[in-house]
Amino acid sequence: MKNPYLVAFGIILIIVIPFGVFFAINRTQKSPLPNSSSQSSEDTQEEILPLNPDELNLIFEARRDKKAVKFSIGNTKGITSIEYEISYLADGEIPRGAIGQIEVNPSERSVATNYIDLGTCSSGRCKYDEGVTSVKLILKIIKTDGKIYSAEKELEL
């Protein structure tokens, strides 16, 4: 053998070159797969349009003892679904609230909720939150055309 280093170098080349060619071919042939997570947030986020509560004939009111609230919508024309969030701060600035959904029947011209307690109730006994001074109502309204709207109203107690 003339030079043992030359033989070792030749063997390494014989092993490395095919692997290099294989990886180079695979790298150029692979096309990037569509990735839903790479879509922009604008594409995946719903566009929510503002809606004036007066257009809905929205009434948001408290019970006489101010320990519960309810709301009604007098104009449900074109509305299929309403999601609502009621939020307030109790004593000590503790965030509290309630959420719900109303499916609107096309024949109904108005919808209303029962009173929603500002506190917790179990087995007919209620513990009402203290120090509640205002309550906020946020509505997410889905219309028959598929568009999504939002309306807000605040109630001072």
LOKEVEX-197210 format. One line per field, with one value per residue: z, y, x of N, C-alpha, C, CB in turn; residue in three letters; residue number from 0. Coordinates in Angstrom, 3 decimals. Glycine has a CB too. Layout:
REM LOKEVEX-197210
n.Z [Z | ...] $
n.Y [Y | ...] $
n.X [X | ...] $
ca.Z [Z | ...] $
ca.Y [Y | ...] $
ca.X [X | ...] $
c.Z [Z | ...] $
c.Y [Y | ...] $
c.X [X | ...] $
cb.Z [Z | ...] $
cb.Y [Y | ...] $
cb.X [X | ...] $
resn [ala | ...] $
resi [NUM | ...] $
REM end
This chain:
REM LOKEVEX-197210
n.Z [0.000 | -0.871 | 0.447 | 3.546 | 4.479 | 2.200 | 1.273 | 3.378 | 3.142 | 0.626 | 1.142 | 2.953 | 1.281 | -0.524 | 1.116 | 2.161 | -0.045 | -1.445 | 0.592 | 0.872 | -1.680 | -1.621 | 0.499 | -0.590 | -2.863 | -1.717 | -0.214 | -2.122 | -3.475 | -1.708 | -1.042 | 0.734 | 3.250 | 3.549 | 6.297 | 8.777 | 11.053 | 10.327 | 9.142 | 8.907 | 11.749 | 11.120 | 9.150 | 10.555 | 12.606 | 13.643 | 12.194 | 14.061 | 14.207 | 15.370 | 17.129 | 17.748 | 20.847 | 20.974 | 18.490 | 18.801 | 20.589 | 23.269 | 26.624 | 29.800 | 33.043 | 36.660 | 39.418 | 42.006 | 44.535 | 43.776 | 43.483 | 41.404 | 37.811 | 34.564 | 31.013 | 27.963 | 24.502 | 22.123 | 19.364 | 17.300 | 14.678 | 11.983 | 13.550 | 14.662 | 16.804 | 20.160 | 22.259 | 25.595 | 28.066 | 31.359 | 33.531 | 36.542 | 39.405 | 42.615 | 46.218 | 47.305 | 44.827 | 43.302 | 40.388 | 38.873 | 37.306 | 34.660 | 32.009 | 28.944 | 26.436 | 23.843 | 21.663 | 18.894 | 17.800 | 14.540 | 14.345 | 16.588 | 17.841 | 19.864 | 22.679 | 26.026 | 29.147 | 32.229 | 35.624 | 36.544 | 39.038 | 41.089 | 42.393 | 44.136 | 43.959 | 45.524 | 46.062 | 46.572 | 48.231 | 48.376 | 48.097 | 47.957 | 46.135 | 47.596 | 47.549 | 44.862 | 42.306 | 39.647 | 36.598 | 33.724 | 30.450 | 27.750 | 24.467 | 21.961 | 18.789 | 16.337 | 13.060 | 10.459 | 8.021 | 8.571 | 9.607 | 12.405 | 15.309 | 17.913 | 20.969 | 23.707 | 27.085 | 30.046 | 33.472 | 36.173 | 39.626] $
n.Y [-1.156 | 2.087 | 4.591 | 4.798 | 6.775 | 7.863 | 5.767 | 5.571 | 8.079 | 7.786 | 5.766 | 7.098 | 9.120 | 7.554 | 6.671 | 9.054 | 10.724 | 9.461 | 9.716 | 12.504 | 13.237 | 11.940 | 13.327 | 15.912 | 15.613 | 14.808 | 17.065 | 19.092 | 18.048 | 17.930 | 19.646 | 22.452 | 21.679 | 22.595 | 24.590 | 25.005 | 26.472 | 28.480 | 30.439 | 33.808 | 35.757 | 37.356 | 35.975 | 33.808 | 34.889 | 36.004 | 38.633 | 41.133 | 43.205 | 46.445 | 47.175 | 49.258 | 49.426 | 50.558 | 50.019 | 47.444 | 47.633 | 47.260 | 46.458 | 46.710 | 45.822 | 46.087 | 44.069 | 45.096 | 44.870 | 44.970 | 42.766 | 41.095 | 40.852 | 41.459 | 41.141 | 42.331 | 42.015 | 43.844 | 43.888 | 41.467 | 40.922 | 39.231 | 37.972 | 35.095 | 33.916 | 34.630 | 35.395 | 35.977 | 37.941 | 38.720 | 40.907 | 41.959 | 43.722 | 42.535 | 43.116 | 44.077 | 44.110 | 41.789 | 39.952 | 38.966 | 37.111 | 36.039 | 33.801 | 33.059 | 31.701 | 32.366 | 30.914 | 32.148 | 32.021 | 32.227 | 33.200 | 34.704 | 37.994 | 39.271 | 38.746 | 37.620 | 37.416 | 35.559 | 36.775 | 37.139 | 36.079 | 38.013 | 36.620 | 33.484 | 30.576 | 27.753 | 24.840 | 26.275 | 28.324 | 31.459 | 33.274 | 36.426 | 38.646 | 41.276 | 44.869 | 45.517 | 47.792 | 48.478 | 46.888 | 45.121 | 44.393 | 42.362 | 41.604 | 39.117 | 38.855 | 36.859 | 37.023 | 36.227 | 36.439 | 35.541 | 37.283 | 38.719 | 40.499 | 42.955 | 44.226 | 46.499 | 47.291 | 49.193 | 49.082 | 51.040 | 50.503] $
n.X [0.848 | 0.553 | 0.037 | -1.354 | -3.054 | -4.181 | -5.758 | -7.632 | -8.829 | -10.021 | -11.925 | -13.591 | -14.577 | -16.044 | -18.084 | -19.239 | -19.975 | -22.255 | -24.234 | -24.372 | -25.308 | -27.798 | -29.149 | -29.142 | -30.763 | -33.231 | -33.791 | -34.280 | -36.469 | -38.583 | -41.504 | -42.736 | -45.071 | -48.514 | -49.294 | -51.488 | -51.147 | -49.474 | -50.908 | -51.964 | -52.986 | -55.081 | -56.493 | -57.524 | -58.965 | -62.154 | -64.044 | -65.388 | -68.070 | -69.072 | -72.118 | -74.820 | -76.439 | -78.982 | -80.114 | -80.891 | -82.890 | -82.170 | -82.541 | -81.272 | -81.395 | -81.634 | -82.728 | -85.037 | -83.774 | -81.177 | -79.544 | -79.542 | -79.613 | -81.107 | -81.674 | -83.174 | -83.933 | -85.441 | -85.555 | -85.018 | -84.663 | -83.245 | -81.350 | -79.650 | -78.351 | -77.312 | -74.712 | -73.841 | -72.117 | -71.859 | -70.364 | -68.710 | -67.366 | -66.791 | -66.740 | -63.512 | -62.448 | -62.820 | -63.093 | -66.106 | -68.805 | -71.080 | -71.935 | -73.661 | -75.924 | -78.245 | -80.438 | -82.037 | -85.295 | -86.569 | -89.183 | -89.582 | -89.776 | -88.583 | -86.377 | -85.658 | -83.927 | -84.147 | -83.897 | -80.531 | -78.516 | -76.338 | -74.049 | -73.755 | -75.768 | -77.229 | -79.035 | -81.394 | -80.559 | -78.988 | -75.954 | -75.151 | -73.022 | -71.153 | -70.777 | -71.039 | -71.035 | -71.341 | -72.389 | -71.464 | -72.556 | -71.891 | -72.552 | -72.449 | -73.391 | -74.808 | -75.737 | -78.175 | -76.874 | -74.391 | -72.539 | -70.795 | -71.527 | -71.038 | -72.225 | -72.436 | -73.330 | -73.583 | -74.464 | -75.252 | -75.418] $
ca.Z [0.000 | -1.054 | 1.539 | 4.270 | 4.610 | 0.931 | 1.258 | 4.336 | 2.540 | -0.462 | 1.751 | 3.505 | 0.147 | -1.064 | 2.047 | 2.376 | -1.269 | -1.681 | 1.582 | 0.514 | -2.855 | -1.172 | 1.250 | -1.492 | -3.709 | -0.875 | 0.219 | -3.224 | -3.921 | -0.725 | -1.065 | 2.071 | 3.477 | 4.086 | 7.744 | 9.183 | 12.119 | 9.782 | 8.617 | 9.720 | 12.724 | 10.485 | 8.431 | 11.458 | 13.556 | 13.150 | 12.244 | 14.877 | 13.902 | 16.480 | 16.944 | 18.744 | 21.639 | 20.678 | 17.310 | 19.283 | 21.665 | 24.409 | 27.970 | 30.803 | 34.294 | 37.915 | 40.281 | 43.016 | 45.602 | 43.111 | 43.662 | 40.177 | 36.617 | 33.400 | 29.825 | 26.887 | 23.186 | 21.495 | 17.910 | 16.971 | 13.231 | 11.361 | 14.529 | 14.877 | 18.081 | 21.021 | 23.392 | 26.490 | 29.204 | 32.376 | 34.406 | 37.565 | 40.472 | 43.964 | 47.257 | 47.181 | 43.403 | 42.808 | 39.164 | 38.867 | 36.124 | 34.155 | 30.555 | 28.456 | 25.011 | 23.497 | 20.259 | 18.555 | 16.854 | 13.541 | 14.524 | 17.750 | 17.560 | 21.018 | 23.621 | 27.350 | 30.116 | 33.598 | 36.444 | 36.750 | 40.366 | 41.266 | 43.503 | 43.897 | 44.549 | 45.555 | 46.861 | 46.968 | 49.080 | 47.601 | 48.762 | 46.996 | 46.220 | 48.214 | 46.993 | 43.406 | 41.987 | 38.237 | 35.912 | 32.288 | 29.581 | 26.417 | 23.609 | 20.676 | 18.031 | 15.030 | 12.219 | 9.439 | 6.931 | 9.052 | 10.206 | 13.867 | 15.847 | 19.353 | 21.596 | 25.140 | 27.887 | 31.450 | 34.390 | 37.489 | 40.657] $
ca.Y [0.000 | 3.263 | 5.547 | 4.400 | 7.922 | 8.005 | 4.717 | 5.972 | 9.210 | 7.234 | 5.059 | 8.124 | 9.746 | 6.592 | 6.613 | 10.370 | 11.293 | 9.010 | 10.318 | 13.912 | 13.298 | 11.539 | 14.434 | 17.052 | 15.309 | 14.849 | 18.443 | 19.872 | 17.465 | 18.158 | 20.966 | 22.727 | 21.294 | 23.701 | 24.543 | 25.885 | 27.377 | 29.593 | 31.451 | 35.024 | 35.833 | 38.015 | 34.979 | 32.891 | 35.624 | 36.491 | 40.081 | 41.470 | 44.568 | 47.068 | 47.374 | 50.168 | 48.749 | 51.132 | 49.334 | 46.177 | 47.935 | 46.539 | 46.946 | 46.030 | 46.370 | 45.373 | 43.812 | 46.165 | 44.728 | 45.135 | 41.551 | 40.321 | 41.663 | 40.760 | 41.985 | 41.933 | 42.597 | 44.034 | 43.785 | 40.322 | 40.679 | 38.830 | 37.401 | 33.656 | 33.486 | 35.679 | 34.970 | 37.123 | 37.899 | 39.724 | 40.971 | 43.003 | 43.574 | 42.436 | 43.690 | 43.684 | 44.106 | 40.415 | 39.873 | 37.954 | 37.231 | 34.919 | 33.736 | 32.256 | 31.782 | 32.299 | 30.629 | 32.954 | 31.439 | 33.254 | 33.766 | 35.599 | 39.372 | 39.738 | 37.718 | 38.156 | 36.454 | 35.665 | 37.462 | 36.434 | 36.486 | 38.520 | 35.814 | 32.049 | 29.952 | 26.302 | 24.241 | 27.290 | 29.358 | 32.315 | 34.170 | 37.507 | 39.401 | 42.600 | 45.938 | 45.629 | 49.143 | 48.527 | 45.598 | 45.310 | 43.365 | 42.298 | 40.684 | 38.697 | 38.578 | 36.253 | 37.287 | 35.217 | 36.558 | 34.992 | 38.315 | 38.731 | 41.854 | 43.069 | 45.383 | 46.574 | 48.237 | 49.161 | 49.430 | 51.499 | 50.046] $
ca.X [0.000 | 1.383 | -0.148 | -2.564 | -3.962 | -4.880 | -6.774 | -8.675 | -9.537 | -10.841 | -13.059 | -14.492 | -15.265 | -17.009 | -19.214 | -19.843 | -20.563 | -23.644 | -25.136 | -24.530 | -26.190 | -29.136 | -29.753 | -29.347 | -31.928 | -34.433 | -34.034 | -34.845 | -37.733 | -39.645 | -42.136 | -43.257 | -46.459 | -49.305 | -49.370 | -52.582 | -50.726 | -48.710 | -51.809 | -51.937 | -54.067 | -56.221 | -57.273 | -58.192 | -59.782 | -63.428 | -64.198 | -66.551 | -68.500 | -69.801 | -73.555 | -75.376 | -77.475 | -80.299 | -80.648 | -81.456 | -83.847 | -81.603 | -82.850 | -80.462 | -81.919 | -81.394 | -83.873 | -85.173 | -82.775 | -79.876 | -78.762 | -79.691 | -79.850 | -81.635 | -81.704 | -84.077 | -83.678 | -86.742 | -85.467 | -84.171 | -84.749 | -81.991 | -80.417 | -79.816 | -77.780 | -76.771 | -73.888 | -73.709 | -71.204 | -72.157 | -69.190 | -68.736 | -66.377 | -67.354 | -65.865 | -62.116 | -62.095 | -62.818 | -63.894 | -67.171 | -69.642 | -71.866 | -72.009 | -74.763 | -76.235 | -79.663 | -80.733 | -83.203 | -86.238 | -86.881 | -90.524 | -89.565 | -89.367 | -87.819 | -85.925 | -85.339 | -83.413 | -84.637 | -82.908 | -79.268 | -78.047 | -74.977 | -73.573 | -73.881 | -76.954 | -77.195 | -80.110 | -82.363 | -79.958 | -78.087 | -75.007 | -74.964 | -71.779 | -71.278 | -69.958 | -71.174 | -71.515 | -71.736 | -72.395 | -71.278 | -73.124 | -71.296 | -73.286 | -71.894 | -74.606 | -74.587 | -76.906 | -78.459 | -75.900 | -73.130 | -71.694 | -70.775 | -71.598 | -70.865 | -72.860 | -72.132 | -74.096 | -73.179 | -75.541 | -74.808 | -76.362] $
c.Z [0.000 | 0.113 | 2.282 | 4.438 | 3.343 | 0.817 | 2.195 | 3.770 | 1.429 | 0.077 | 2.307 | 2.386 | -0.424 | -0.173 | 2.105 | 1.129 | -1.519 | -0.681 | 1.266 | -0.666 | -2.445 | -0.445 | 0.359 | -2.367 | -2.895 | -0.461 | -0.887 | -3.676 | -2.964 | -0.878 | 0.310 | 2.165 | 3.978 | 5.579 | 8.194 | 10.269 | 11.587 | 9.154 | 9.520 | 10.654 | 12.137 | 9.776 | 9.374 | 12.446 | 12.897 | 13.207 | 12.987 | 14.673 | 15.090 | 16.121 | 18.087 | 19.517 | 21.366 | 19.452 | 17.698 | 20.212 | 22.924 | 25.713 | 28.950 | 32.142 | 35.485 | 38.626 | 41.359 | 44.112 | 45.083 | 43.314 | 42.461 | 39.030 | 35.535 | 32.219 | 28.835 | 25.616 | 22.467 | 19.983 | 17.551 | 15.476 | 12.668 | 12.299 | 14.702 | 16.265 | 18.833 | 22.132 | 24.286 | 27.607 | 30.120 | 33.329 | 35.363 | 38.565 | 41.809 | 44.938 | 47.095 | 45.740 | 42.831 | 41.545 | 39.227 | 37.586 | 35.802 | 32.638 | 30.163 | 26.972 | 24.822 | 22.007 | 19.930 | 17.494 | 15.846 | 13.710 | 15.721 | 17.340 | 18.710 | 21.867 | 24.942 | 28.221 | 31.406 | 34.381 | 36.655 | 38.049 | 40.330 | 42.525 | 43.125 | 44.617 | 44.458 | 46.495 | 47.400 | 47.871 | 48.244 | 48.512 | 47.728 | 47.227 | 46.775 | 47.467 | 45.484 | 43.089 | 40.523 | 37.622 | 34.418 | 31.535 | 28.225 | 25.634 | 22.355 | 19.883 | 16.668 | 14.234 | 11.136 | 8.271 | 7.334 | 9.689 | 11.723 | 14.344 | 17.355 | 19.837 | 23.089 | 25.816 | 29.334 | 32.304 | 35.730 | 38.517 | 41.789] $
c.Y [1.224 | 4.216 | 5.185 | 5.556 | 8.121 | 6.972 | 5.097 | 7.127 | 8.729 | 6.528 | 6.058 | 8.800 | 8.824 | 6.508 | 7.951 | 10.892 | 10.767 | 9.607 | 11.782 | 14.087 | 12.956 | 12.688 | 15.641 | 16.828 | 15.396 | 16.270 | 19.262 | 19.333 | 17.747 | 19.560 | 21.219 | 22.348 | 22.487 | 23.525 | 25.528 | 26.856 | 28.555 | 30.656 | 32.665 | 35.050 | 36.522 | 37.005 | 34.108 | 33.596 | 36.086 | 38.008 | 40.371 | 42.946 | 45.159 | 47.279 | 48.241 | 49.442 | 49.285 | 50.483 | 48.018 | 46.392 | 47.160 | 47.233 | 46.075 | 46.637 | 45.471 | 45.129 | 44.898 | 46.090 | 44.832 | 43.934 | 40.615 | 41.289 | 40.798 | 41.708 | 41.434 | 42.658 | 42.645 | 43.916 | 42.667 | 40.010 | 40.369 | 38.207 | 35.910 | 33.221 | 34.684 | 35.015 | 36.184 | 36.846 | 39.055 | 39.726 | 42.148 | 42.736 | 43.542 | 43.081 | 43.198 | 43.579 | 42.693 | 40.355 | 38.699 | 38.099 | 35.970 | 34.974 | 32.873 | 32.464 | 31.638 | 31.997 | 31.331 | 32.237 | 32.523 | 33.901 | 34.719 | 36.991 | 39.961 | 38.543 | 38.397 | 37.035 | 36.580 | 36.452 | 36.551 | 36.970 | 36.967 | 37.871 | 34.353 | 31.514 | 28.440 | 25.812 | 25.290 | 28.383 | 30.138 | 33.126 | 35.230 | 38.215 | 40.790 | 43.603 | 46.069 | 47.004 | 49.306 | 47.143 | 45.879 | 44.112 | 43.471 | 41.226 | 40.382 | 38.176 | 38.010 | 36.413 | 36.223 | 35.281 | 36.049 | 36.010 | 38.323 | 40.175 | 41.807 | 44.339 | 45.323 | 47.580 | 48.074 | 49.692 | 49.833 | 51.092 | 51.045] $
c.X [0.897 | 1.259 | -1.439 | -3.551 | -4.785 | -5.988 | -7.927 | -9.499 | -10.471 | -12.076 | -14.072 | -15.264 | -16.336 | -18.249 | -19.951 | -20.552 | -21.976 | -24.646 | -25.399 | -25.466 | -27.621 | -29.839 | -30.029 | -30.577 | -33.209 | -34.786 | -34.688 | -36.187 | -38.874 | -40.190 | -42.707 | -44.727 | -47.246 | -49.467 | -50.425 | -52.148 | -49.921 | -49.601 | -51.762 | -53.133 | -55.285 | -57.109 | -58.081 | -59.107 | -61.071 | -63.434 | -65.490 | -66.862 | -69.248 | -71.266 | -74.063 | -76.481 | -78.883 | -80.938 | -81.320 | -82.644 | -83.450 | -81.970 | -82.073 | -80.833 | -81.617 | -82.720 | -83.904 | -84.119 | -81.331 | -78.954 | -78.877 | -79.967 | -80.484 | -81.554 | -82.712 | -83.668 | -85.010 | -86.733 | -84.493 | -84.180 | -83.355 | -80.977 | -80.708 | -79.360 | -77.206 | -75.967 | -73.731 | -72.714 | -71.577 | -70.972 | -69.308 | -67.617 | -67.097 | -66.369 | -64.434 | -61.662 | -61.967 | -63.675 | -64.871 | -67.964 | -70.406 | -71.841 | -73.190 | -74.980 | -77.730 | -79.761 | -82.043 | -84.027 | -86.614 | -88.256 | -90.595 | -89.099 | -88.569 | -87.408 | -85.595 | -84.786 | -84.212 | -83.591 | -81.699 | -78.673 | -76.605 | -74.414 | -73.676 | -75.105 | -76.814 | -78.288 | -81.081 | -81.826 | -78.951 | -77.185 | -74.653 | -73.640 | -72.062 | -70.406 | -70.010 | -71.760 | -71.908 | -71.583 | -72.308 | -71.843 | -72.450 | -72.044 | -72.478 | -73.085 | -74.237 | -75.877 | -77.028 | -77.486 | -74.514 | -72.205 | -71.865 | -70.686 | -71.397 | -71.548 | -72.566 | -73.045 | -73.658 | -74.313 | -74.934 | -75.858 | -76.468] $
cb.Z [1.209 | -2.334 | 0.998 | 5.635 | 4.924 | -0.242 | 1.674 | 5.697 | 1.985 | -1.311 | 2.873 | 4.318 | -0.949 | -1.205 | 3.450 | 2.813 | -2.477 | -1.609 | 2.992 | 0.196 | -3.970 | -0.250 | 2.406 | -2.375 | -4.343 | 0.367 | 0.653 | -4.393 | -4.096 | 0.712 | -2.168 | 2.429 | 4.477 | 3.398 | 8.395 | 9.667 | 13.148 | 8.759 | 8.495 | 8.829 | 13.976 | 9.495 | 7.585 | 12.200 | 14.120 | 13.963 | 10.806 | 16.389 | 12.641 | 16.862 | 16.889 | 18.070 | 23.116 | 20.462 | 16.290 | 20.002 | 21.233 | 24.275 | 28.269 | 30.509 | 34.183 | 38.829 | 40.918 | 43.648 | 46.310 | 43.624 | 44.923 | 40.308 | 36.104 | 33.636 | 29.181 | 27.250 | 22.368 | 21.866 | 17.277 | 17.752 | 12.500 | 10.720 | 15.900 | 13.825 | 17.858 | 21.610 | 22.932 | 27.080 | 28.749 | 33.132 | 33.577 | 38.282 | 40.436 | 44.359 | 48.665 | 47.870 | 43.195 | 43.897 | 37.931 | 40.114 | 34.957 | 34.698 | 29.948 | 29.216 | 24.207 | 23.862 | 19.978 | 18.061 | 17.584 | 12.176 | 14.700 | 18.861 | 17.280 | 21.858 | 23.065 | 28.013 | 30.381 | 34.242 | 37.805 | 35.526 | 41.351 | 41.368 | 44.793 | 44.357 | 43.836 | 46.000 | 48.020 | 47.639 | 50.347 | 46.691 | 49.299 | 47.081 | 44.838 | 49.714 | 47.398 | 42.822 | 42.333 | 37.455 | 36.267 | 31.946 | 29.452 | 26.484 | 23.237 | 20.834 | 17.874 | 15.153 | 11.582 | 8.929 | 6.479 | 7.935 | 9.620 | 14.423 | 15.494 | 19.736 | 21.321 | 25.370 | 27.729 | 31.682 | 34.564 | 37.504 | 41.208] $
cb.Y [-0.005 | 3.967 | 7.027 | 3.848 | 9.200 | 7.871 | 3.350 | 6.380 | 10.244 | 6.262 | 4.109 | 9.178 | 10.120 | 5.199 | 6.219 | 11.364 | 10.979 | 7.483 | 10.184 | 14.532 | 12.327 | 10.306 | 14.844 | 17.279 | 13.906 | 13.987 | 19.105 | 19.894 | 15.982 | 17.935 | 21.064 | 24.205 | 20.129 | 23.787 | 24.852 | 25.066 | 26.624 | 29.088 | 30.910 | 36.282 | 36.564 | 39.079 | 34.117 | 32.085 | 36.819 | 35.903 | 40.716 | 41.150 | 44.592 | 48.408 | 46.006 | 51.467 | 48.890 | 52.639 | 49.073 | 45.369 | 47.574 | 46.427 | 46.908 | 46.164 | 46.583 | 46.168 | 42.374 | 46.106 | 43.391 | 46.389 | 40.832 | 39.260 | 42.300 | 40.269 | 42.083 | 42.239 | 41.773 | 45.355 | 45.138 | 39.101 | 41.912 | 39.992 | 38.143 | 32.882 | 32.418 | 36.580 | 34.397 | 37.491 | 37.984 | 39.426 | 41.086 | 43.058 | 44.725 | 40.937 | 43.332 | 42.378 | 44.856 | 39.418 | 39.736 | 38.093 | 37.611 | 34.956 | 33.182 | 32.580 | 30.699 | 33.635 | 29.073 | 34.356 | 30.868 | 32.657 | 32.646 | 35.036 | 40.241 | 40.752 | 36.936 | 38.803 | 36.677 | 34.241 | 37.888 | 36.627 | 35.331 | 40.100 | 36.108 | 31.299 | 30.430 | 25.780 | 23.447 | 26.641 | 28.732 | 33.247 | 33.398 | 38.504 | 39.495 | 42.551 | 45.736 | 44.477 | 50.159 | 49.570 | 44.754 | 45.510 | 43.514 | 41.987 | 41.266 | 37.592 | 39.855 | 34.738 | 38.689 | 35.382 | 38.011 | 34.340 | 39.703 | 37.887 | 42.524 | 43.069 | 45.414 | 46.953 | 48.014 | 49.985 | 48.244 | 53.051 | 48.690] $
cb.X [-0.967 | 1.021 | -0.201 | -2.190 | -3.169 | -3.905 | -6.159 | -8.045 | -8.532 | -10.017 | -12.572 | -13.699 | -14.259 | -16.361 | -18.729 | -18.782 | -19.675 | -23.709 | -24.551 | -23.181 | -25.698 | -29.047 | -28.844 | -28.100 | -31.796 | -34.236 | -32.724 | -33.888 | -37.583 | -39.130 | -43.247 | -43.069 | -46.551 | -50.683 | -47.999 | -53.767 | -49.909 | -47.724 | -53.251 | -51.924 | -53.606 | -55.742 | -56.366 | -57.177 | -59.012 | -64.602 | -64.206 | -66.302 | -69.387 | -69.157 | -74.324 | -75.926 | -77.163 | -80.180 | -79.528 | -80.389 | -85.312 | -80.074 | -84.408 | -78.914 | -83.414 | -80.423 | -83.799 | -86.548 | -82.968 | -79.189 | -79.202 | -80.838 | -78.529 | -83.101 | -80.309 | -85.561 | -82.605 | -87.275 | -85.018 | -84.623 | -85.370 | -81.382 | -80.523 | -79.048 | -76.687 | -77.910 | -72.483 | -75.063 | -69.695 | -73.524 | -67.895 | -70.122 | -65.332 | -67.643 | -66.387 | -61.892 | -60.793 | -63.346 | -62.981 | -68.102 | -68.812 | -73.332 | -70.696 | -76.026 | -75.475 | -80.413 | -80.821 | -82.780 | -87.509 | -86.792 | -91.543 | -88.651 | -90.585 | -88.642 | -84.683 | -86.594 | -81.895 | -84.903 | -83.519 | -78.274 | -78.179 | -74.948 | -74.370 | -72.616 | -78.255 | -75.798 | -79.519 | -83.484 | -79.272 | -78.885 | -73.709 | -76.116 | -71.095 | -70.884 | -68.567 | -72.080 | -70.451 | -70.889 | -73.681 | -69.782 | -74.677 | -69.750 | -74.661 | -70.740 | -75.466 | -74.167 | -76.815 | -79.873 | -75.802 | -72.425 | -72.029 | -69.585 | -72.951 | -69.363 | -74.408 | -70.655 | -75.642 | -71.886 | -76.536 | -74.577 | -75.939] $
resn [met | lys | asn | pro | tyr | leu | val | ala | phe | gly | ile | ile | leu | ile | ile | val | ile | pro | phe | gly | val | phe | phe | ala | ile | asn | arg | thr | gln | lys | ser | pro | leu | pro | asn | ser | ser | ser | gln | ser | ser | glu | asp | thr | gln | glu | glu | ile | leu | pro | leu | asn | pro | asp | glu | leu | asn | leu | ile | phe | glu | ala | arg | arg | asp | lys | lys | ala | val | lys | phe | ser | ile | gly | asn | thr | lys | gly | ile | thr | ser | ile | glu | tyr | glu | ile | ser | tyr | leu | ala | asp | gly | glu | ile | pro | arg | gly | ala | ile | gly | gln | ile | glu | val | asn | pro | ser | glu | arg | ser | val | ala | thr | asn | tyr | ile | asp | leu | gly | thr | cys | ser | ser | gly | arg | cys | lys | tyr | asp | glu | gly | val | thr | ser | val | lys | leu | ile | leu | lys | ile | ile | lys | thr | asp | gly | lys | ile | tyr | ser | ala | glu | lys | glu | leu | glu | leu] $
resi [0 | 1 | 2 | 3 | 4 | 5 | 6 | 7 | 8 | 9 | 10 | 11 | 12 | 13 | 14 | 15 | 16 | 17 | 18 | 19 | 20 | 21 | 22 | 23 | 24 | 25 | 26 | 27 | 28 | 29 | 30 | 31 | 32 | 33 | 34 | 35 | 36 | 37 | 38 | 39 | 40 | 41 | 42 | 43 | 44 | 45 | 46 | 47 | 48 | 49 | 50 | 51 | 52 | 53 | 54 | 55 | 56 | 57 | 58 | 59 | 60 | 61 | 62 | 63 | 64 | 65 | 66 | 67 | 68 | 69 | 70 | 71 | 72 | 73 | 74 | 75 | 76 | 77 | 78 | 79 | 80 | 81 | 82 | 83 | 84 | 85 | 86 | 87 | 88 | 89 | 90 | 91 | 92 | 93 | 94 | 95 | 96 | 97 | 98 | 99 | 100 | 101 | 102 | 103 | 104 | 105 | 106 | 107 | 108 | 109 | 110 | 111 | 112 | 113 | 114 | 115 | 116 | 117 | 118 | 119 | 120 | 121 | 122 | 123 | 124 | 125 | 126 | 127 | 128 | 129 | 130 | 131 | 132 | 133 | 134 | 135 | 136 | 137 | 138 | 139 | 140 | 141 | 142 | 143 | 144 | 145 | 146 | 147 | 148 | 149 | 150 | 151 | 152 | 153 | 154 | 155 | 156] $
REM end
